[in-house]
Amino acid sequence: MSKKKIKQSESIEVSVTISNTGKYDGNEVVQLYLRDRVGSIVRPVEELKDFRKIFLKSGESKTIQFKIDKQKLSFYNQQLNWVAEPGDFDLMIGSSSRDIRLKDSFELIN
C-alpha cells in the first residue's frame, strides 16, 4: 500500500504480485475487497470493489495494481446521499471471498 491514511481527495495504490507455481498455464482472478469497520449504516463484511483477470504461464509472475479512492469507499447513507465516511477500513485481496490471501488496513480522514 502506498499510504496508511488518506484524505477524501486522495487515493491509495495497492500492488500485489501473483505467481503461477503450478505446472500448467492458467487464468486467475485477483479480487479486492473492502470493509468499513464502523459506518452510519450496516455495511458488508467483505464488499467486492475491484478485480483483475490475468493469464499466467507456468512459473510466471505478474504485479497487479489497484487504486482505492473516494468512489470505492462511498455508499448511500440513510438520507440516500452518496458519501464516504471517515474511519478505518480493512483491505483484503484473494482469488475469492473464501480465499483471502492478503490483508491490511487504512484510515480515511477528513
Phi and psi restraints in degrees (range 20) as a CNS / XPLOR table:
assign (resid 1 and name C) (resid 2 and name N)
       (resid 2 and name CA) (resid 2 and name C) 1.0 -76.8 20.0 2
assign (resid 2 and name N) (resid 2 and name CA)
       (resid 2 and name C) (resid 3 and name N) 1.0 -24.2 20.0 2
assign (resid 2 and name C) (resid 3 and name N)
       (resid 3 and name CA) (resid 3 and name C) 1.0 -148.8 20.0 2
assign (resid 3 and name N) (resid 3 and name CA)
       (resid 3 and name C) (resid 4 and name N) 1.0 160.1 20.0 2
assign (resid 3 and name C) (resid 4 and name N)
       (resid 4 and name CA) (resid 4 and name C) 1.0 -108.4 20.0 2
assign (resid 4 and name N) (resid 4 and name CA)
       (resid 4 and name C) (resid 5 and name N) 1.0 -14.6 20.0 2
assign (resid 4 and name C) (resid 5 and name N)
       (resid 5 and name CA) (resid 5 and name C) 1.0 -136.1 20.0 2
assign (resid 5 and name N) (resid 5 and name CA)
       (resid 5 and name C) (resid 6 and name N) 1.0 135.2 20.0 2
assign (resid 5 and name C) (resid 6 and name N)
       (resid 6 and name CA) (resid 6 and name C) 1.0 -135.3 20.0 2
assign (resid 6 and name N) (resid 6 and name CA)
       (resid 6 and name C) (resid 7 and name N) 1.0 152.2 20.0 2
assign (resid 6 and name C) (resid 7 and name N)
       (resid 7 and name CA) (resid 7 and name C) 1.0 -88.7 20.0 2
assign (resid 7 and name N) (resid 7 and name CA)
       (resid 7 and name C) (resid 8 and name N) 1.0 167.4 20.0 2
assign (resid 7 and name C) (resid 8 and name N)
       (resid 8 and name CA) (resid 8 and name C) 1.0 -60.0 20.0 2
assign (resid 8 and name N) (resid 8 and name CA)
       (resid 8 and name C) (resid 9 and name N) 1.0 -27.0 20.0 2
assign (resid 8 and name C) (resid 9 and name N)
       (resid 9 and name CA) (resid 9 and name C) 1.0 -89.7 20.0 2
assign (resid 9 and name N) (resid 9 and name CA)
       (resid 9 and name C) (resid 10 and name N) 1.0 -2.1 20.0 2
assign (resid 9 and name C) (resid 10 and name N)
       (resid 10 and name CA) (resid 10 and name C) 1.0 -105.3 20.0 2
assign (resid 10 and name N) (resid 10 and name CA)
       (resid 10 and name C) (resid 11 and name N) 1.0 177.6 20.0 2
assign (resid 10 and name C) (resid 11 and name N)
       (resid 11 and name CA) (resid 11 and name C) 1.0 -141.9 20.0 2
assign (resid 11 and name N) (resid 11 and name CA)
       (resid 11 and name C) (resid 12 and name N) 1.0 165.3 20.0 2
assign (resid 11 and name C) (resid 12 and name N)
       (resid 12 and name CA) (resid 12 and name C) 1.0 -117.2 20.0 2
assign (resid 12 and name N) (resid 12 and name CA)
       (resid 12 and name C) (resid 13 and name N) 1.0 135.8 20.0 2
assign (resid 12 and name C) (resid 13 and name N)
       (resid 13 and name CA) (resid 13 and name C) 1.0 -99.2 20.0 2
assign (resid 13 and name N) (resid 13 and name CA)
       (resid 13 and name C) (resid 14 and name N) 1.0 129.3 20.0 2
assign (resid 13 and name C) (resid 14 and name N)
       (resid 14 and name CA) (resid 14 and name C) 1.0 -118.7 20.0 2
assign (resid 14 and name N) (resid 14 and name CA)
       (resid 14 and name C) (resid 15 and name N) 1.0 127.7 20.0 2
assign (resid 14 and name C) (resid 15 and name N)
       (resid 15 and name CA) (resid 15 and name C) 1.0 -119.6 20.0 2
assign (resid 15 and name N) (resid 15 and name CA)
       (resid 15 and name C) (resid 16 and name N) 1.0 140.8 20.0 2
assign (resid 15 and name C) (resid 16 and name N)
       (resid 16 and name CA) (resid 16 and name C) 1.0 -142.8 20.0 2
assign (resid 16 and name N) (resid 16 and name CA)
       (resid 16 and name C) (resid 17 and name N) 1.0 136.7 20.0 2
assign (resid 16 and name C) (resid 17 and name N)
       (resid 17 and name CA) (resid 17 and name C) 1.0 -99.9 20.0 2
assign (resid 17 and name N) (resid 17 and name CA)
       (resid 17 and name C) (resid 18 and name N) 1.0 127.4 20.0 2
assign (resid 17 and name C) (resid 18 and name N)
       (resid 18 and name CA) (resid 18 and name C) 1.0 -109.6 20.0 2
assign (resid 18 and name N) (resid 18 and name CA)
       (resid 18 and name C) (resid 19 and name N) 1.0 134.2 20.0 2
assign (resid 18 and name C) (resid 19 and name N)
       (resid 19 and name CA) (resid 19 and name C) 1.0 -125.0 20.0 2
assign (resid 19 and name N) (resid 19 and name CA)
       (resid 19 and name C) (resid 20 and name N) 1.0 140.4 20.0 2
assign (resid 19 and name C) (resid 20 and name N)
       (resid 20 and name CA) (resid 20 and name C) 1.0 -95.3 20.0 2
assign (resid 20 and name N) (resid 20 and name CA)
       (resid 20 and name C) (resid 21 and name N) 1.0 103.8 20.0 2
assign (resid 20 and name C) (resid 21 and name N)
       (resid 21 and name CA) (resid 21 and name C) 1.0 -94.0 20.0 2
assign (resid 21 and name N) (resid 21 and name CA)
       (resid 21 and name C) (resid 22 and name N) 1.0 1.6 20.0 2
assign (resid 21 and name C) (resid 22 and name N)
       (resid 22 and name CA) (resid 22 and name C) 1.0 -85.2 20.0 2
assign (resid 22 and name N) (resid 22 and name CA)
       (resid 22 and name C) (resid 23 and name N) 1.0 179.7 20.0 2
assign (resid 22 and name C) (resid 23 and name N)
       (resid 23 and name CA) (resid 23 and name C) 1.0 -85.8 20.0 2
assign (resid 23 and name N) (resid 23 and name CA)
       (resid 23 and name C) (resid 24 and name N) 1.0 -13.5 20.0 2
assign (resid 23 and name C) (resid 24 and name N)
       (resid 24 and name CA) (resid 24 and name C) 1.0 -119.4 20.0 2
assign (resid 24 and name N) (resid 24 and name CA)
       (resid 24 and name C) (resid 25 and name N) 1.0 150.7 20.0 2
assign (resid 24 and name C) (resid 25 and name N)
       (resid 25 and name CA) (resid 25 and name C) 1.0 -68.2 20.0 2
assign (resid 25 and name N) (resid 25 and name CA)
       (resid 25 and name C) (resid 26 and name N) 1.0 151.9 20.0 2
assign (resid 25 and name C) (resid 26 and name N)
       (resid 26 and name CA) (resid 26 and name C) 1.0 -172.1 20.0 2
assign (resid 26 and name N) (resid 26 and name CA)
       (resid 26 and name C) (resid 27 and name N) 1.0 169.8 20.0 2
assign (resid 26 and name C) (resid 27 and name N)
       (resid 27 and name CA) (resid 27 and name C) 1.0 -96.4 20.0 2
assign (resid 27 and name N) (resid 27 and name CA)
       (resid 27 and name C) (resid 28 and name N) 1.0 150.3 20.0 2
assign (resid 27 and name C) (resid 28 and name N)
       (resid 28 and name CA) (resid 28 and name C) 1.0 -139.6 20.0 2
assign (resid 28 and name N) (resid 28 and name CA)
       (resid 28 and name C) (resid 29 and name N) 1.0 143.8 20.0 2
assign (resid 28 and name C) (resid 29 and name N)
       (resid 29 and name CA) (resid 29 and name C) 1.0 -110.1 20.0 2
assign (resid 29 and name N) (resid 29 and name CA)
       (resid 29 and name C) (resid 30 and name N) 1.0 115.8 20.0 2
assign (resid 29 and name C) (resid 30 and name N)
       (resid 30 and name CA) (resid 30 and name C) 1.0 -96.1 20.0 2
assign (resid 30 and name N) (resid 30 and name CA)
       (resid 30 and name C) (resid 31 and name N) 1.0 121.3 20.0 2
assign (resid 30 and name C) (resid 31 and name N)
       (resid 31 and name CA) (resid 31 and name C) 1.0 -114.6 20.0 2
assign (resid 31 and name N) (resid 31 and name CA)
       (resid 31 and name C) (resid 32 and name N) 1.0 138.5 20.0 2
assign (resid 31 and name C) (resid 32 and name N)
       (resid 32 and name CA) (resid 32 and name C) 1.0 -109.8 20.0 2
assign (resid 32 and name N) (resid 32 and name CA)
       (resid 32 and name C) (resid 33 and name N) 1.0 122.3 20.0 2
assign (resid 32 and name C) (resid 33 and name N)
       (resid 33 and name CA) (resid 33 and name C) 1.0 -115.8 20.0 2
assign (resid 33 and name N) (resid 33 and name CA)
       (resid 33 and name C) (resid 34 and name N) 1.0 146.1 20.0 2
assign (resid 33 and name C) (resid 34 and name N)
       (resid 34 and name CA) (resid 34 and name C) 1.0 -126.6 20.0 2
assign (resid 34 and name N) (resid 34 and name CA)
       (resid 34 and name C) (resid 35 and name N) 1.0 151.1 20.0 2
assign (resid 34 and name C) (resid 35 and name N)
       (resid 35 and name CA) (resid 35 and name C) 1.0 -136.3 20.0 2
assign (resid 35 and name N) (resid 35 and name CA)
       (resid 35 and name C) (resid 36 and name N) 1.0 123.7 20.0 2
assign (resid 35 and name C) (resid 36 and name N)
       (resid 36 and name CA) (resid 36 and name C) 1.0 -84.5 20.0 2
assign (resid 36 and name N) (resid 36 and name CA)
       (resid 36 and name C) (resid 37 and name N) 1.0 113.7 20.0 2
assign (resid 36 and name C) (resid 37 and name N)
       (resid 37 and name CA) (resid 37 and name C) 1.0 -63.0 20.0 2
assign (resid 37 and name N) (resid 37 and name CA)
       (resid 37 and name C) (resid 38 and name N) 1.0 -40.9 20.0 2
assign (resid 37 and name C) (resid 38 and name N)
       (resid 38 and name CA) (resid 38 and name C) 1.0 -138.7 20.0 2
assign (resid 38 and name N) (resid 38 and name CA)
       (resid 38 and name C) (resid 39 and name N) 1.0 119.2 20.0 2
assign (resid 38 and name C) (resid 39 and name N)
       (resid 39 and name CA) (resid 39 and name C) 1.0 -128.6 20.0 2
assign (resid 39 and name N) (resid 39 and name CA)
       (resid 39 and name C) (resid 40 and name N) 1.0 167.9 20.0 2
assign (resid 39 and name C) (resid 40 and name N)
       (resid 40 and name CA) (resid 40 and name C) 1.0 -71.6 20.0 2
assign (resid 40 and name N) (resid 40 and name CA)
       (resid 40 and name C) (resid 41 and name N) 1.0 -19.2 20.0 2
assign (resid 40 and name C) (resid 41 and name N)
       (resid 41 and name CA) (resid 41 and name C) 1.0 -129.6 20.0 2
assign (resid 41 and name N) (resid 41 and name CA)
       (resid 41 and name C) (resid 42 and name N) 1.0 164.1 20.0 2
assign (resid 41 and name C) (resid 42 and name N)
       (resid 42 and name CA) (resid 42 and name C) 1.0 -68.5 20.0 2
assign (resid 42 and name N) (resid 42 and name CA)
       (resid 42 and name C) (resid 43 and name N) 1.0 129.4 20.0 2
assign (resid 42 and name C) (resid 43 and name N)
       (resid 43 and name CA) (resid 43 and name C) 1.0 -115.3 20.0 2
assign (resid 43 and name N) (resid 43 and name CA)
       (resid 43 and name C) (resid 44 and name N) 1.0 158.9 20.0 2
assign (resid 43 and name C) (resid 44 and name N)
       (resid 44 and name CA) (resid 44 and name C) 1.0 -61.5 20.0 2
assign (resid 44 and name N) (resid 44 and name CA)
       (resid 44 and name C) (resid 45 and name N) 1.0 149.3 20.0 2
assign (resid 44 and name C) (resid 45 and name N)
       (resid 45 and name CA) (resid 45 and name C) 1.0 -71.1 20.0 2
assign (resid 45 and name N) (resid 45 and name CA)
       (resid 45 and name C) (resid 46 and name N) 1.0 -37.9 20.0 2
assign (resid 45 and name C) (resid 46 and name N)
       (resid 46 and name CA) (resid 46 and name C) 1.0 -133.9 20.0 2
assign (resid 46 and name N) (resid 46 and name CA)
       (resid 46 and name C) (resid 47 and name N) 1.0 110.7 20.0 2
assign (resid 46 and name C) (resid 47 and name N)
       (resid 47 and name CA) (resid 47 and name C) 1.0 -113.0 20.0 2
assign (resid 47 and name N) (resid 47 and name CA)
       (resid 47 and name C) (resid 48 and name N) 1.0 114.6 20.0 2
assign (resid 47 and name C) (resid 48 and name N)
       (resid 48 and name CA) (resid 48 and name C) 1.0 -65.6 20.0 2
assign (resid 48 and name N) (resid 48 and name CA)
       (resid 48 and name C) (resid 49 and name N) 1.0 122.1 20.0 2
assign (resid 48 and name C) (resid 49 and name N)
       (resid 49 and name CA) (resid 49 and name C) 1.0 -117.0 20.0 2
assign (resid 49 and name N) (resid 49 and name CA)
       (resid 49 and name C) (resid 50 and name N) 1.0 -19.2 20.0 2
assign (resid 49 and name C) (resid 50 and name N)
       (resid 50 and name CA) (resid 50 and name C) 1.0 -165.6 20.0 2
assign (resid 50 and name N) (resid 50 and name CA)
       (resid 50 and name C) (resid 51 and name N) 1.0 160.0 20.0 2
assign (resid 50 and name C) (resid 51 and name N)
       (resid 51 and name CA) (resid 51 and name C) 1.0 -158.0 20.0 2
assign (resid 51 and name N) (resid 51 and name CA)
       (resid 51 and name C) (resid 52 and name N) 1.0 159.1 20.0 2
assign (resid 51 and name C) (resid 52 and name N)
       (resid 52 and name CA) (resid 52 and name C) 1.0 -136.7 20.0 2
assign (resid 52 and name N) (resid 52 and name CA)
       (resid 52 and name C) (resid 53 and name N) 1.0 131.8 20.0 2
assign (resid 52 and name C) (resid 53 and name N)
       (resid 53 and name CA) (resid 53 and name C) 1.0 -99.9 20.0 2
assign (resid 53 and name N) (resid 53 and name CA)
       (resid 53 and name C) (resid 54 and name N) 1.0 124.7 20.0 2
assign (resid 53 and name C) (resid 54 and name N)
       (resid 54 and name CA) (resid 54 and name C) 1.0 -128.9 20.0 2
assign (resid 54 and name N) (resid 54 and name CA)
       (resid 54 and name C) (resid 55 and name N) 1.0 154.8 20.0 2
assign (resid 54 and name C) (resid 55 and name N)
       (resid 55 and name CA) (resid 55 and name C) 1.0 -109.8 20.0 2
assign (resid 55 and name N) (resid 55 and name CA)
       (resid 55 and name C) (resid 56 and name N) 1.0 131.1 20.0 2
assign (resid 55 and name C) (resid 56 and name N)
       (resid 56 and name CA) (resid 56 and name C) 1.0 -127.1 20.0 2
assign (resid 56 and name N) (resid 56 and name CA)
       (resid 56 and name C) (resid 57 and name N) 1.0 130.4 20.0 2
assign (resid 56 and name C) (resid 57 and name N)
       (resid 57 and name CA) (resid 57 and name C) 1.0 -75.2 20.0 2
assign (resid 57 and name N) (resid 57 and name CA)
       (resid 57 and name C) (resid 58 and name N) 1.0 159.2 20.0 2
assign (resid 57 and name C) (resid 58 and name N)
       (resid 58 and name CA) (resid 58 and name C) 1.0 -54.6 20.0 2
assign (resid 58 and name N) (resid 58 and name CA)
       (resid 58 and name C) (resid 59 and name N) 1.0 126.8 20.0 2
assign (resid 58 and name C) (resid 59 and name N)
       (resid 59 and name CA) (resid 59 and name C) 1.0 83.9 20.0 2
assign (resid 59 and name N) (resid 59 and name CA)
       (resid 59 and name C) (resid 60 and name N) 1.0 -4.6 20.0 2
assign (resid 59 and name C) (resid 60 and name N)
       (resid 60 and name CA) (resid 60 and name C) 1.0 -84.8 20.0 2
assign (resid 60 and name N) (resid 60 and name CA)
       (resid 60 and name C) (resid 61 and name N) 1.0 151.5 20.0 2
assign (resid 60 and name C) (resid 61 and name N)
       (resid 61 and name CA) (resid 61 and name C) 1.0 -128.4 20.0 2
assign (resid 61 and name N) (resid 61 and name CA)
       (resid 61 and name C) (resid 62 and name N) 1.0 144.6 20.0 2
assign (resid 61 and name C) (resid 62 and name N)
       (resid 62 and name CA) (resid 62 and name C) 1.0 -137.3 20.0 2
assign (resid 62 and name N) (resid 62 and name CA)
       (resid 62 and name C) (resid 63 and name N) 1.0 147.2 20.0 2
assign (resid 62 and name C) (resid 63 and name N)
       (resid 63 and name CA) (resid 63 and name C) 1.0 -100.4 20.0 2
assign (resid 63 and name N) (resid 63 and name CA)
       (resid 63 and name C) (resid 64 and name N) 1.0 127.5 20.0 2
assign (resid 63 and name C) (resid 64 and name N)
       (resid 64 and name CA) (resid 64 and name C) 1.0 -106.6 20.0 2
assign (resid 64 and name N) (resid 64 and name CA)
       (resid 64 and name C) (resid 65 and name N) 1.0 140.3 20.0 2
assign (resid 64 and name C) (resid 65 and name N)
       (resid 65 and name CA) (resid 65 and name C) 1.0 -121.8 20.0 2
assign (resid 65 and name N) (resid 65 and name CA)
       (resid 65 and name C) (resid 66 and name N) 1.0 139.1 20.0 2
assign (resid 65 and name C) (resid 66 and name N)
       (resid 66 and name CA) (resid 66 and name C) 1.0 -122.9 20.0 2
assign (resid 66 and name N) (resid 66 and name CA)
       (resid 66 and name C) (resid 67 and name N) 1.0 151.7 20.0 2
assign (resid 66 and name C) (resid 67 and name N)
       (resid 67 and name CA) (resid 67 and name C) 1.0 -119.1 20.0 2
assign (resid 67 and name N) (resid 67 and name CA)
       (resid 67 and name C) (resid 68 and name N) 1.0 126.3 20.0 2
assign (resid 67 and name C) (resid 68 and name N)
       (resid 68 and name CA) (resid 68 and name C) 1.0 -107.9 20.0 2
assign (resid 68 and name N) (resid 68 and name CA)
       (resid 68 and name C) (resid 69 and name N) 1.0 120.4 20.0 2
assign (resid 68 and name C) (resid 69 and name N)
       (resid 69 and name CA) (resid 69 and name C) 1.0 -133.0 20.0 2
assign (resid 69 and name N) (resid 69 and name CA)
       (resid 69 and name C) (resid 70 and name N) 1.0 -176.6 20.0 2
assign (resid 69 and name C) (resid 70 and name N)
       (resid 70 and name CA) (resid 70 and name C) 1.0 -55.8 20.0 2
assign (resid 70 and name N) (resid 70 and name CA)
       (resid 70 and name C) (resid 71 and name N) 1.0 -37.8 20.0 2
assign (resid 70 and name C) (resid 71 and name N)
       (resid 71 and name CA) (resid 71 and name C) 1.0 -58.7 20.0 2
assign (resid 71 and name N) (resid 71 and name CA)
       (resid 71 and name C) (resid 72 and name N) 1.0 -42.3 20.0 2
assign (resid 71 and name C) (resid 72 and name N)
       (resid 72 and name CA) (resid 72 and name C) 1.0 -73.5 20.0 2
assign (resid 72 and name N) (resid 72 and name CA)
       (resid 72 and name C) (resid 73 and name N) 1.0 -18.8 20.0 2
assign (resid 72 and name C) (resid 73 and name N)
       (resid 73 and name CA) (resid 73 and name C) 1.0 -97.5 20.0 2
assign (resid 73 and name N) (resid 73 and name CA)
       (resid 73 and name C) (resid 74 and name N) 1.0 -6.3 20.0 2
assign (resid 73 and name C) (resid 74 and name N)
       (resid 74 and name CA) (resid 74 and name C) 1.0 -87.1 20.0 2
assign (resid 74 and name N) (resid 74 and name CA)
       (resid 74 and name C) (resid 75 and name N) 1.0 157.9 20.0 2
assign (resid 74 and name C) (resid 75 and name N)
       (resid 75 and name CA) (resid 75 and name C) 1.0 -156.3 20.0 2
assign (resid 75 and name N) (resid 75 and name CA)
       (resid 75 and name C) (resid 76 and name N) 1.0 169.0 20.0 2
assign (resid 75 and name C) (resid 76 and name N)
       (resid 76 and name CA) (resid 76 and name C) 1.0 -85.5 20.0 2
assign (resid 76 and name N) (resid 76 and name CA)
       (resid 76 and name C) (resid 77 and name N) 1.0 120.9 20.0 2
assign (resid 76 and name C) (resid 77 and name N)
       (resid 77 and name CA) (resid 77 and name C) 1.0 -83.0 20.0 2
assign (resid 77 and name N) (resid 77 and name CA)
       (resid 77 and name C) (resid 78 and name N) 1.0 -170.8 20.0 2
assign (resid 77 and name C) (resid 78 and name N)
       (resid 78 and name CA) (resid 78 and name C) 1.0 -64.3 20.0 2
assign (resid 78 and name N) (resid 78 and name CA)
       (resid 78 and name C) (resid 79 and name N) 1.0 -24.9 20.0 2
assign (resid 78 and name C) (resid 79 and name N)
       (resid 79 and name CA) (resid 79 and name C) 1.0 -91.2 20.0 2
assign (resid 79 and name N) (resid 79 and name CA)
       (resid 79 and name C) (resid 80 and name N) 1.0 7.6 20.0 2
assign (resid 79 and name C) (resid 80 and name N)
       (resid 80 and name CA) (resid 80 and name C) 1.0 62.1 20.0 2
assign (resid 80 and name N) (resid 80 and name CA)
       (resid 80 and name C) (resid 81 and name N) 1.0 32.8 20.0 2
assign (resid 80 and name C) (resid 81 and name N)
       (resid 81 and name CA) (resid 81 and name C) 1.0 -97.1 20.0 2
assign (resid 81 and name N) (resid 81 and name CA)
       (resid 81 and name C) (resid 82 and name N) 1.0 140.1 20.0 2
assign (resid 81 and name C) (resid 82 and name N)
       (resid 82 and name CA) (resid 82 and name C) 1.0 -82.0 20.0 2
assign (resid 82 and name N) (resid 82 and name CA)
       (resid 82 and name C) (resid 83 and name N) 1.0 105.8 20.0 2
assign (resid 82 and name C) (resid 83 and name N)
       (resid 83 and name CA) (resid 83 and name C) 1.0 -132.7 20.0 2
assign (resid 83 and name N) (resid 83 and name CA)
       (resid 83 and name C) (resid 84 and name N) 1.0 157.1 20.0 2
assign (resid 83 and name C) (resid 84 and name N)
       (resid 84 and name CA) (resid 84 and name C) 1.0 -119.7 20.0 2
assign (resid 84 and name N) (resid 84 and name CA)
       (resid 84 and name C) (resid 85 and name N) 1.0 113.6 20.0 2
assign (resid 84 and name C) (resid 85 and name N)
       (resid 85 and name CA) (resid 85 and name C) 1.0 -89.3 20.0 2
assign (resid 85 and name N) (resid 85 and name CA)
       (resid 85 and name C) (resid 86 and name N) 1.0 137.2 20.0 2
assign (resid 85 and name C) (resid 86 and name N)
       (resid 86 and name CA) (resid 86 and name C) 1.0 -59.6 20.0 2
assign (resid 86 and name N) (resid 86 and name CA)
       (resid 86 and name C) (resid 87 and name N) 1.0 149.2 20.0 2
assign (resid 86 and name C) (resid 87 and name N)
       (resid 87 and name CA) (resid 87 and name C) 1.0 151.7 20.0 2
assign (resid 87 and name N) (resid 87 and name CA)
       (resid 87 and name C) (resid 88 and name N) 1.0 -171.1 20.0 2
assign (resid 87 and name C) (resid 88 and name N)
       (resid 88 and name CA) (resid 88 and name C) 1.0 -92.7 20.0 2
assign (resid 88 and name N) (resid 88 and name CA)
       (resid 88 and name C) (resid 89 and name N) 1.0 140.3 20.0 2
assign (resid 88 and name C) (resid 89 and name N)
       (resid 89 and name CA) (resid 89 and name C) 1.0 -128.1 20.0 2
assign (resid 89 and name N) (resid 89 and name CA)
       (resid 89 and name C) (resid 90 and name N) 1.0 143.8 20.0 2
assign (resid 89 and name C) (resid 90 and name N)
       (resid 90 and name CA) (resid 90 and name C) 1.0 -99.5 20.0 2
assign (resid 90 and name N) (resid 90 and name CA)
       (resid 90 and name C) (resid 91 and name N) 1.0 140.5 20.0 2
assign (resid 90 and name C) (resid 91 and name N)
       (resid 91 and name CA) (resid 91 and name C) 1.0 -115.7 20.0 2
assign (resid 91 and name N) (resid 91 and name CA)
       (resid 91 and name C) (resid 92 and name N) 1.0 133.1 20.0 2
assign (resid 91 and name C) (resid 92 and name N)
       (resid 92 and name CA) (resid 92 and name C) 1.0 -134.6 20.0 2
assign (resid 92 and name N) (resid 92 and name CA)
       (resid 92 and name C) (resid 93 and name N) 1.0 137.3 20.0 2
assign (resid 92 and name C) (resid 93 and name N)
       (resid 93 and name CA) (resid 93 and name C) 1.0 -128.7 20.0 2
assign (resid 93 and name N) (resid 93 and name CA)
       (resid 93 and name C) (resid 94 and name N) 1.0 134.1 20.0 2
assign (resid 93 and name C) (resid 94 and name N)
       (resid 94 and name CA) (resid 94 and name C) 1.0 -167.2 20.0 2
assign (resid 94 and name N) (resid 94 and name CA)
       (resid 94 and name C) (resid 95 and name N) 1.0 -174.6 20.0 2
assign (resid 94 and name C) (resid 95 and name N)
       (resid 95 and name CA) (resid 95 and name C) 1.0 -90.0 20.0 2
assign (resid 95 and name N) (resid 95 and name CA)
       (resid 95 and name C) (resid 96 and name N) 1.0 -10.3 20.0 2
assign (resid 95 and name C) (resid 96 and name N)
       (resid 96 and name CA) (resid 96 and name C) 1.0 -166.5 20.0 2
assign (resid 96 and name N) (resid 96 and name CA)
       (resid 96 and name C) (resid 97 and name N) 1.0 173.6 20.0 2
assign (resid 96 and name C) (resid 97 and name N)
       (resid 97 and name CA) (resid 97 and name C) 1.0 -68.5 20.0 2
assign (resid 97 and name N) (resid 97 and name CA)
       (resid 97 and name C) (resid 98 and name N) 1.0 -20.1 20.0 2
assign (resid 97 and name C) (resid 98 and name N)
       (resid 98 and name CA) (resid 98 and name C) 1.0 -94.0 20.0 2
assign (resid 98 and name N) (resid 98 and name CA)
       (resid 98 and name C) (resid 99 and name N) 1.0 -3.3 20.0 2
assign (resid 98 and name C) (resid 99 and name N)
       (resid 99 and name CA) (resid 99 and name C) 1.0 -132.1 20.0 2
assign (resid 99 and name N) (resid 99 and name CA)
       (resid 99 and name C) (resid 100 and name N) 1.0 60.6 20.0 2
assign (resid 99 and name C) (resid 100 and name N)
       (resid 100 and name CA) (resid 100 and name C) 1.0 -78.7 20.0 2
assign (resid 100 and name N) (resid 100 and name CA)
       (resid 100 and name C) (resid 101 and name N) 1.0 126.4 20.0 2
assign (resid 100 and name C) (resid 101 and name N)
       (resid 101 and name CA) (resid 101 and name C) 1.0 -111.7 20.0 2
assign (resid 101 and name N) (resid 101 and name CA)
       (resid 101 and name C) (resid 102 and name N) 1.0 -22.0 20.0 2
assign (resid 101 and name C) (resid 102 and name N)
       (resid 102 and name CA) (resid 102 and name C) 1.0 -132.8 20.0 2
assign (resid 102 and name N) (resid 102 and name CA)
       (resid 102 and name C) (resid 103 and name N) 1.0 139.4 20.0 2
assign (resid 102 and name C) (resid 103 and name N)
       (resid 103 and name CA) (resid 103 and name C) 1.0 -135.4 20.0 2
assign (resid 103 and name N) (resid 103 and name CA)
       (resid 103 and name C) (resid 104 and name N) 1.0 146.0 20.0 2
assign (resid 103 and name C) (resid 104 and name N)
       (resid 104 and name CA) (resid 104 and name C) 1.0 -158.7 20.0 2
assign (resid 104 and name N) (resid 104 and name CA)
       (resid 104 and name C) (resid 105 and name N) 1.0 -179.4 20.0 2
assign (resid 104 and name C) (resid 105 and name N)
       (resid 105 and name CA) (resid 105 and name C) 1.0 -146.5 20.0 2
assign (resid 105 and name N) (resid 105 and name CA)
       (resid 105 and name C) (resid 106 and name N) 1.0 160.9 20.0 2
assign (resid 105 and name C) (resid 106 and name N)
       (resid 106 and name CA) (resid 106 and name C) 1.0 -153.8 20.0 2
assign (resid 106 and name N) (resid 106 and name CA)
       (resid 106 and name C) (resid 107 and name N) 1.0 171.4 20.0 2
assign (resid 106 and name C) (resid 107 and name N)
       (resid 107 and name CA) (resid 107 and name C) 1.0 -126.4 20.0 2
assign (resid 107 and name N) (resid 107 and name CA)
       (resid 107 and name C) (resid 108 and name N) 1.0 135.4 20.0 2
assign (resid 107 and name C) (resid 108 and name N)
       (resid 108 and name CA) (resid 108 and name C) 1.0 -97.5 20.0 2
assign (resid 108 and name N) (resid 108 and name CA)
       (resid 108 and name C) (resid 109 and name N) 1.0 123.2 20.0 2
assign (resid 108 and name C) (resid 109 and name N)
       (resid 109 and name CA) (resid 109 and name C) 1.0 -117.3 20.0 2
assign (resid 109 and name N) (resid 109 and name CA)
       (resid 109 and name C) (resid 110 and name N) 1.0 162.3 20.0 2
